[in-house]
Amino acid sequence: MAVDLLEKLRQMLLDMQHSGRLSYIDPGLYDDARAYVEKRKTDYYDLKNPLESRMGSLIIEEIGSVTETVQEIFSVRTRQVLDLAFQQAEGQYASKDEARKMLPEERAMYERIISAIEECREALVHGEAAPFGGDDAAAVGRSDEADGIPEPRGTPAVPAPRPARSPYALVHIRSDVESFMGMDGRTYVLKMGDIVTLPENNADVLCEHDIALNIRLNK
């Protein structure tokens, strides 16, 4: 099963990169990959001495390979959906056949991107509406008032920048760690033997202190 799933994912990724077009994928692909990773984690924890056994190392490699391959599939498909959305928003020819191959979640993203592009165009090019108005704009205004910073009259409110999302790294925890808040805003409580994905910055700190081992992923 492990070899079959990983080879299937890798072949799918190669086909996507070669064709450059959005292709059909099994709607259950992401669910199957997550289920596989969870099962292999259980297999790892069931080993008597996972840190010292060859099988433990092999399981970690399998988890890493599947995790990275699925992430790359997501990235490739997301870029393809973005291209299709831009073509549609610009009135260019967009393949309906490719659009039919989107997963429901990708279709929702596609439609929201088109809507956002059109709304922003109306605001900036035609000056007909405030971009991304409503609750978000009001929330920004309330935040400025709470900070005691008056908004200059006649000056459009500048949306608050969103924090950059940190890349993640798959790591193997080598000793217990006190709870901490990661760069992504989540609170982590880690124990020796855990296999987790952490924001890359946090993972680097733990690895520098020999608390975690960064699992180098194989393609």
N, C-alpha and C positions, 0 to 999 in steps of 0.2 A: 504493500500500500504506500509506504513512504517513498520508494523509488518511483512508483507509478505517478503519484501526485506531483512530486517535484519535477519529474520529467515533463509531465503535462503542462505545468506552469511555465517551465523554461521554454518549451516549444511554442506555447501560446505567446510568450513575450517576444521571441524571435520573429514569429509571423507578424506580430503587430509592428515591430520596428522595421521589418522588411517592406510591408505593404504601405505603411504610412497612412492607412485609412482605418476608420473605426470598424471593428469587426464584431461578429456575434460571439458572446461568451455565455457559458452556462450561468443562469441567474443564481445558482447556488454555489458558485465558485468561492466567493469570499467566506461564506458560511462553512464550506468544507475545509478551507484552509485554517480558519480559526479553530474548528473542532479538532483538526489534526494537531495543531500546535498545543492545544490544551491536553490532548491525550498524551503527547510526547512529554509534556511537563510532568504529568502524572506518572508516566513510566520512569522518568528521571528520579522523582522523589521516592519511588518504590525500590530503587536500587539500595543495596546495603551500604555501600561506600561510593556514592556517585562522584565525589571529588577525585577519587583515586582510581576509578575504574575506566577501562577503555570504552565500555559501553556508554558511560556517562558523557565522555567527550564526543562520541559519535552522535548522541542524542542532541547535545548542544549545537553541534554543527548542522544537524538536520533542521532544528528549530530556526537557526539563523538563516539558513539558505531559503527556507520556505517564506519566512518573514520578509526578507529583503526582496525576493522575487515578486511576492504579492504587492509590496509597496511600489515596485517599479512598474508593474502592470497598471496599478492605480494612477501613477504619475503619467504614464504614456497615454492612457485613455482620457485623463483629465485635460491634457494638452490638446488632444484631438477634439474633445467636446468644446473647448475654448475656441479653437479655430472655426468650428462649425457655427458657433454662436456669433462670432464676429462677422463671418460671411453673411449670415442671415440678417444681422443688424445693419450691414452695409448694403443690403439689397443685392448681394452677389448670389450666384448659383450655389445652393447648398444641397448636397445629395440627400434626398428623402430616404433613400435606401439606408444610408449610414445612420440617419436619425432614428430609424426604426430599430436599429441595433443597440440603442442605449438602454441601460438598465433604468428602472423607475427612478432611482435616486439621481442618476446622471441626467435623465430627462428634466427633473425638477431643477437641477443646477443649471442646465442649458437655458431653460425658460427664464430663470431669475437673472442670469447674466444678460440675456437679450433685453429684458425689461430695464435693468440697471443702465445699460448702454444707452437705450432710447431716452430714459429719463434724464440722464446726464447731458445728452446731446440737446434736448429741449431747453435745458437750463442754460448751458454754456453757449451754444450756437444761436439759438432762437430767443433766449431770455424769457421764456414763457412760464417757467415754473422753478421753484427752488429744488435743487437736487436732493434726493433722499430726504425729503421733508417729513414732517409728522413727529412721531415720538422720538426718533433719534436726534433730530435737530433740537427739539425742546429739551431733551436730556442734556445736550451739550450746553445750552444756554443756562440751565439750572446749575450745572457744574461750575460755570464761570462765576455765577452770582454767589455760589457757596464759597468760592475761593476769594471773594471780595474784589474781583477784577471787573470793573465796569466795561461793558461792551460799547466801543465807540459808535456813535450814531452814524448811520449810513454805511457802516462797514459790515459786509456779510460775515456771519459767524463761521469760523474755521473749524471743521470737524476735528474732534480730538483724535490724535493718532492712535492706532491700535498697536499693542505690543507685538513685536515680531515673534513669529512662532519658531521655537528652537527646534533644530533637527534632533532626532532621537537616536540613541545607541542601545544596542542589546548588551546587557552586562550580566555577569554571574557574581552574586554577592558572596564574599569570602568570610565575612564576619558580621555580627549584628550591628545595626545602625539605628541611632536614635531618630525619631520622627523629624522630618524636615520638609520645608516647602520647596518644590522644584521651580525651575524657571517658567514652567507652564502653569503655575498657580496651584498645582495639586499637592496634597500632603502625602508623603511617602513614609511608610513604616516597613523597613526591610530586615530580613533575618538571613543568617548564613545559609547558603544553598539556594536562595531564591534566584530565579531567572526572570529579569524584568527589562522593560524598555524605559529608559530615563532620558530626559533632555540631555543633549550632548555635553553641555557645560557642566551639569551636575555629575554626569558619568565620568568626565575627565578628572574632576576633583577627587572622586572616590578611588579612581584607578591610581592617581598620583600617590594616594596614601595607602595603597595596597589593600584597600577595603573591597574593591571590586575588580573583576577581570573583564575587559572589553572583549566581547566575542566577535572576532573578525569574520565577517560573513563571506562565504564562498559562492561564486556564481557558476 
